[in-house]
Amino acid sequence: MTAPAVTRRRPEPSPAVVALGTRRRTTELGLLVLAVLIILGAYALASLGRNASLPADIWPFLAVLLALLVGAHLANRRLARAADSLLLPIAALLNGIGYVFIARLDQDLAALQASWTAVGIVAYVVTLLAVRDVRLLQRYRYTAGLIGVLLLILPLLPGIGRSINGARIWVSVGPVSFQPGEFAKIAFAVFFAGYLVERRELLSVATFRVGPFNTPDPKHFAPILLAWGASLVVLIFQRDLGSALLFFLLFVVMLWVATGRVSYLLVGMGLFLVGAFVSWLSFEHVQKRVSVWIDPWADPQGSGYQIIQAAYALAWGGTSGVGPGLGIAERIPYDETDFIFAIIGEELGLLGTTAILCAFLLLAGTGLRVARESRDPFPSLLAVGLTVLIAFQAFIIMGGVTRLLPLTGVTLPFVSYGGSSLVANYVLLALLVRISDQTARRAPERAVAM
């Protein structure tokens, strides 16, 4: 007789995990309802300010918004029951506020943004379905690094690469255009996390002597420096220095967190200053960005026009803003992408921009808490990398709009118009949710084992 086939079933979660998951999903649902009310109120007020009447599509808008967010919530309830309850509501709030201001600026772009939001939610659910154990991604770290490099090279290929506004970062396939670099960020985060976890002990020990200094053996840096250097070279040729800065920060911060050596952070800062100076000497567009940053009034009707108009918009907004829908629209070029933070500042004032800043700080703090609570090295370091991508990207563009930093062409995550950025950020969010869920599920197991 043949033995009956044995089917392996996924172990049932413990009662503690079930109770934790129930509390977190209930909290998440309540926060999503609050986010919907805020978004709906902002949408109605923007229409009242612009047309003195409620928008005709307010009920279809509410239905679509609820359908998307309830779908994401049900995916969390089914696929990541124990995940943190703050990640999805914060992203939904930022996405909704961004949509309100895009609709206030351009209805056609708002329709496209709504479609991309739906695609982003689908990508979020698909990521949760496909990545049931984030630790499996560590096996494919070199594949992820290769994919990241290939994605960055795509815009340079003849026939499909497109140059828009001086930056060759677009790929067009038929009627569809997208920025592969947005997805390359996630691939490089996976590669850096996997490689650094594998070699962090070797990178932490100084066994190689250079004159009076001891450093880790340079051969352990070769693969990661190759991937990082290739990405920066490609990005420089694409004239997308904002993304180059973001990749550099990702590399340095993850190396510092993985090894615990402050010297890496200091050396990284030194390399950044040297690289910034060399870029300023070598590239005319970098010199132009720095000159505009220092004195936009030198060319108020040309290169300094955007920065000056953004400063006026923020000044006119004052503390509480001129009101949703009451600002002067379309005077800032690319206001729906690079300068949407200035539009929010004009209509919602200092209080509104502070709320956006607090939302990003809360999102970053939640991501770092997920990283700290994870006891598995790879998920923990990957959570740090994913959080760095969102937090520093938001800081770079908000700093550029307010002249704290030279302006770069990155988008404000979840808020600015852009399909590639929105979909990539929802995939990134799903990975953070998966790490949080796995950490919560494994906590009782560790407690029993101790």
Sequence and secondary structure as in RCSB ss.txt:
>XXXX:A:sequence
MTAPAVTRRRPEPSPAVVALGTRRRTTELGLLVLAVLIILGAYALASLGRNASLPADIWPFLAVLLALLVGAHLA
NRRLARAADSLLLPIAALLNGIGYVFIARLDQDLAALQASWTAVGIVAYVVTLLAVRDVRLLQRYRYTAGLIGVL
LLILPLLPGIGRSINGARIWVSVGPVSFQPGEFAKIAFAVFFAGYLVERRELLSVATFRVGPFNTPDPKHFAPIL
LAWGASLVVLIFQRDLGSALLFFLLFVVMLWVATGRVSYLLVGMGLFLVGAFVSWLSFEHVQKRVSVWIDPWADP
QGSGYQIIQAAYALAWGGTSGVGPGLGIAERIPYDETDFIFAIIGEELGLLGTTAILCAFLLLAGTGLRVARESR
DPFPSLLAVGLTVLIAFQAFIIMGGVTRLLPLTGVTLPFVSYGGSSLVANYVLLALLVRISDQTARRAPERAVAM
>XXXX:A:secstr
              HHHHHHHHHHHHHHHHHHHHHHHHHHHHHHHHHHHHHSS  TTHHHHHHHHHHHHHHHHHH
HHHH TTS SSHHHHHHHHHHHHHHHHHHH HHHHHHHHHHHHHHHHHHHHHHHH S GGGGGGGHHHHHHHHHH
HHHGGGSTTTEEEETTEEEEEEETTEEE HHHHHHHHHHHHHHHHHHHHHHHHHS  EEETTEEE  GGGGHHHH
HHHHHHHHHHHHTT HHHHHHHHHHHHHHHHHHH  HHHHHHHHHHHHHHHHHHHHH HHHHHHHHHHH GGGST
TTTTHHHHHHHHHHHHHTTT S TT S TT STTTTTTTHHHHHHHHHHHHHHHHHHHHHHHHHHHHHHHHHH  
SHHHHHHHHHHHHHHHHHHHHHHHHHTTSS       TTTSS HHHHHHHHHHHHHHHHHHHHHHHHHHHHHHH 
